[in-house]
Amino acid sequence: MTSPLDGAVEAVGPTGWSLRPAIVDDAMALAFLELELFPDEAWTVFQLAEEIEHPDRRYVIAEESGTGEILGYAGIMIAGDTADLHTIGTARPGEGIGRALLGWCEERAREGGAGALLLEVREDNDRARAVYTRAGYAEIGRRRGYYRIRGRRIDALVMRREL
């Protein structure tokens, strides 16, 4: 297994950002971004650090070139022939960051031996659903009331793509 720092810059976006594997030192910055992007469901710094260090997880950071500001992140769990997208978030929607993060996760899943990637998305998250659909994901199930946000229950749509 290679170090998360091997090949630190893995992709460069068209508007001055790049992708790199996450390291545990990123956990605090990710926790703040989690609070900004997902205030009702944010993971803690401890959960994020544990995820980044876990041997069956792969996490990626999108950062501003030059400043190092974190613009997005994503993470997967590799479990045999199927991987699960655990999280994905971007601070700048519409710049292609989310799609690049998803592509990075798909490639890591393939490298880890997965033939498919599963994900869950809130039924009311139209932007994310559109990104996943354009990327070739299809809805294969529904988890009723999976998300509990401010007293509301929102269904999770389960989506899958063969890699």
N, C-alpha and C positions, 0 to 999 in steps of 0.2 A: 504494500500500500504506500502511496506517495504522501508526502506532507501536504497539508492544506496550503502551504506557501509555495509549493512547486508551481511554476507557471502562473505567478500571481495575477497577471492581467490576462484574462481569457478571451475577452471580446471588447470591442470599443463601439459605442453607440454613435449615431450620426450627429448628436448634439453635444458631444463632449463628456460623455460618461463611459465607464467601463465596468466590466464584471470581474469579480475575483472570489475565490472561495472564502467563506467566513471563518474567522478564528474566534476563540473564546473571548479575546479582548474586545470584540465587537458587541458582546452581549448587552452592555449598558446602553450603548447608542441605539441598538435594536429595540430595547425595552422602551425607550422614549418614543421611538418611531411607532412602535406597537400601540402605545397610548394615544398617539395622535391619529393613527389610521383606524384603530379598532378599540375605541375607548370602553366599550361594553364587554369586550372579550379578550382584552390584552393579556398576553403571556408575561410572566414576571422575568426579571433578569436571570433568576436562578433556573427557571424552566428553559429559557433560551440558551444559557450556557450549557446546561445538560444536553440539550438537543445538538448543539454544535459539536460537543465532544463525543457524542455517542457513535460507536463504530458503524452502525447501520444507517446513519443519517448523513445527508449531504446538504450543506447550506451555502448559499451564494449571496453576495452583496453587489448591488449596483451603486457605484459612487461617482461623484462629480470629479472629472479629471482636473487636477491642479489643487482643488480644495480638500478632497477626500470626504466631502459631505455625503452621507449615506442617503441615496435616493430611493432605494428599494431593497428587497430581500425576498428570498424564497427558500424552502427546505422540503426535502423528501425523506421518506423512510423506505429503504429497500428491504423487501421481505420475499425472498425467493424469486419467483417468476413475475411478480407484480410489485410495483412500487406505489406508494401513496404520497400525494402532494399534501404536506402538512400545513404549509402557509405560504402565502405570496402577498406582497403589498408594495405599492409604489406611491411615492410622494408627488410624482408628476405624471398624472394620467395623460394618455394621448401621445406620449413621446416614444412608444415602443419598448419601454423598459419592462413592463409586465410580460410581454411576449418574449423578450430576450431572456428574462429570468426563467420562464416556463421552458424555453428551448434548452437552456443550460440544465435544468432538472431532468428533462427528457433524455438528454445525452448521458448524464450521470446514471440514470436508471438503466439505460442500455448497457453501459459499461459494467454495471453491477449485476447484469444477467437478467434484468426484468424485460419481459416482452410486452408489458402493458403498464399504463399509469392510471391510477384511480384518483379522483378528487371529490370533494364535497364543496358545494357553493350554496350560499343562502339564496333561496328562491327569489328574494327581492333585490338581488345584486345584478341588475341588468347589464352593467358594464362588464363585469367579470364573466358572466354567462356568454356574452357576445364574443369575448376574447377566446374563451374555451371552445365555443362552437366553430369559430373561424379556424382554430388550430386543429380541428378534426375530432373533438371530443363529442360523445353522444351520451344523452341521459339514459341511464340504465336502472335507476331506482330513485326512491324518495324516502327520506327519514322524517316522518311527521313530527313537528314540534321539537326538532333537534336543537335549534338555537333558542335560548331563552334570554330575551333582551328587554329590560325595563318592563317586566310583567307580560310581555308578548311572547308567543311561541311562533317561530318561523320555521318552515320546512327546509331541510337540506336536500338539494338535488345531488344525486351521486352520478358522476360522469366518468367515462372511460375512453381511453384511446389505445389502440394497439400501437406498439412502437416498432 
